[in-house]
Amino acid sequence: MTSAEEGTDRQQALLGAGGGAAGLDRAGSEDQPGLNRWTTAPMVPWERSNYSSEDLLQWIKHEQQSVRSLFDNPLTVDTPIPKSMLGRPGMSITFKDVSYSIPKPDRSRQMILEPVSGHFEPGELVAIMGPSGCGKSTLLDMLASKKTSRYEGEILINGHKRDHLFQRVAAYVGQEDVMPQHWKVREAVEFNWRLKAEAMSNVPWEIQSRAIDMMLAAFGLTVVANTYIGGDKVRGCSGGQRRRVTLARGVAQRASLLFADEPTSGLSATDAEACVKAMRIIAKKFGVLALVVIHQPRVEVAQLFDKLLLLTANPGRCVYNGPMAEAVAYWKSCGYPVPEFSNPTDFFLDLVTPGGPIEQVDLFVTAFRDRQLAGIRDIVAQKRQEQGPTVEHLLQAQHQQQTAARMGPGTFRKQRLAVSFGTQLRILFKRKLTLTLRNPSAIFMPILMPVFTGVLLGVMYTDIGSKALQQQVSFVFMLLVRICMGGMQLMPQLIEDRTVMKYDTSEGLYSVQAFIIVGIGVDITLSLIGAVLNCIIMYVFSGLNWDYFPMIMEWSLLNFFVFDSFFAMMAAFAPNFQIAQVCAIPFNSIFMMFSGFMISKNSAPSYLRWVFEISPIGYAIQAIFIRMAQDSPQGPAMIQLYGFEDGQEKKGVTIMVIMVIVLRFFQVASLKFRNNIQK
């Protein structure tokens, strides 16, 4: 067998590899040209074929065009959507007596959501609806394993409890669209795609990237693939398109379970329909189980859902759990037929909203318990006993299929994160560098602003080298202060990046450590360039002897690393920029005051002299001043006046290095444990 034929086999195997254990014995559809029937059992190579790479690419393009056609044309619940051979491993979800309550001041608990049970199958599009306060978002968060507070009940995936691999097959789309504004639409989707599976070394990227094209087509984003995400600072795609990008990123995570919390809120009726239409295409085309919290969809949107789970409020209780197509008949059987020419979902909500003009909450709660609850409990009991493949087994089966087809999937990982640390660094570095180059302020603030400030201060201290020693020390003090304060202007961007990181890491895309390393590698490099340029420019204007320059630069850079670590720690710890700034200013002021220049060791109160022992600026000014005093007749008297001590350089360097290590440790700890997304 030639290498060209082996390459063709590998490429064709890619089509079946996405199916995992759920795709066993899957056959090619007759209406999909250019493919033969094959089996896809684990460890069994796919049937060899003599089709070329060009034929395979044509098939993928045909698949992409069919998906795009589904999105561009009217879609109803009866529109046939053939399953793709690029489908996901099938995942069902079963939940029994899931409930949530909150503590009250008297130590009792207030019930928010009474026990709810249910079961949903792969490929279903499920609507979770109810009035405000009914607990629909709470239920979704519990099912998606996003609830950070305690709740009751049992949730099973394919009959098994959720484990650390759950996020490898689940995607959660919250109510916010949190993405860098200078990102492009295709880059955002590709980012999630690459971080949820190692690249297959033996499969050309042209083949693998077609799956991304298919996601863009399914969500109607092909025409804006190269448009910025945009936001309040950058002109980009519309709000509806941005919402669909967030959904597409979730699907691009190779997720078998998609949880979406009010994805249509704030959108026009047309954009809302486009979002739900895209989710139905994805659910049916790729076998994704999608659970969607939605509020009062219009008729065309509601009809796209397969199942409806309807809740009432005060407290949250289930009033209907069944097929959406049978809901109208159910309401009629309860004695409340839907009025002609009205939106059924609006009518449903009017009847189950407490305090409404036509509310019948008790009637429908009782009807659910009498008519549906027993059947749902039977289904849940049955599904709890029918254990399917675990998440690990499905992922391993998919990996074995790819290995059998010689696609080069790499080593199978049992960790929460799908890709190696090196891959995370590479992808994050590429994104960080791309966004930085596109954002003028990301370059202007750390580089051009220090240059401008250096010129301004340099002009103010022109030829200070010819003045008295005490005036020269004021120049050194100002230079160090400028170097130290430069990091504060980067805190808003650091906090914005932190917010994006929190959402990304909550989805298991990458680790906090990788984010920090990449941030340090790019941000510190730019800031360091700005600091060095600032120091050189000010020194050129000063006219000081160049013999002092290496020492001044050395102490300036040491202070730069200390204060950069301090500002990074504050940006990680504080909830927002305003609080970070308020907390940072007192510390900066103390270190500046106790630098030995504004307040000398001799004049400081005895009970505050210990501050000099931890003042980075103090050690720098002391070392620089003592060196400059050696060349001045007034040097010894000035040293005695300020109380400077010789031979403190090693101690100062040691303390500053320790400060950098400690501050970076607290930065990492704050990024991991502070300001997490609370549900």
BELGI-V932404 format. One line per field, one symbol per residue. phi: phi as a letter, one per 30 degrees, with the letter a starting at -180 (. if undefined). psi: psi as a letter, one per 40 degrees, with the letter a starting at -180 (. if undefined). Layout:
phi: ???
psi: ???
//
This chain:
phi: .ddddddddddddedcdddhddcdhdcddddcdibcdbcbdeicddddbcddddddddddddddddddddddcebbdcddbddddcdcddbcbbbbhdbbbbdcedidbcdcbdebblbbceicccccbldeidjdddddddddicdccdbcjbbbchicddbdceddbbbccddcccbedcdcedddddeddddcaddddccededdddddedddddcicedceccdeildcbdadddddddddddddddddhdcbbcbchdcdicdddddddddeddddddddciddccbdbchddedddddddbbccccchddbdcabadddcddddddddjbddddicdedddedddcceiddbdbddddddddddcceddddddddddddcdcdddddddddddddddddhcididdccddcdcddddeddddddddddddddceddcdddcdddddddddddddcehddccdeddddddddddddddddedddcdeddddddddddddddcidacddddddddddcddddddeddddeddddddddiddddddedddddddddedddddddddddddddadeddddddeedddddddccicdbdddcdeddcdddddbcdddddddddddddddcbddeeddddddidcdicddddddddddddddddddddddddcchddcb
psi: hidddddddddddddedeeadefhfiiiidehieiiiiifiiehiihiieiidddddddddddddddddddeihhidehhgiiiefiihhhihhhhfhihiiiideeihhhdhihhiihiiieihhhhiiiheeeddddddddefeheihiiihhihfeiiiaeededeihhhaeighihdeiiddddddddddeehiihdehiddddedddddddddefedefdfiidaaeehhaiidddddddddddddeefhehhhhhfeeheiidddddddddddddddddefhhhhhhihgiiddddeeidihhhiiigihihehgahddedddddddeegihiieihddddddddehheidfifdddddddddddddddddddddddddghaiiddddddddddddddefefeahhheidhdiidddddddddddddddddehddddddeddddddddddddddfhfedeaiddddddddddddddddedddeeddddddddddddddddefdiidddddddddddddddddddddddddddddddeihededddddddddddddddddddddddddididddddddddddddddddfeeddhiddeiideeedddeehdddddddddddddddehdedddddddefihifeddddddddddddddddddddddddeifihh.
//
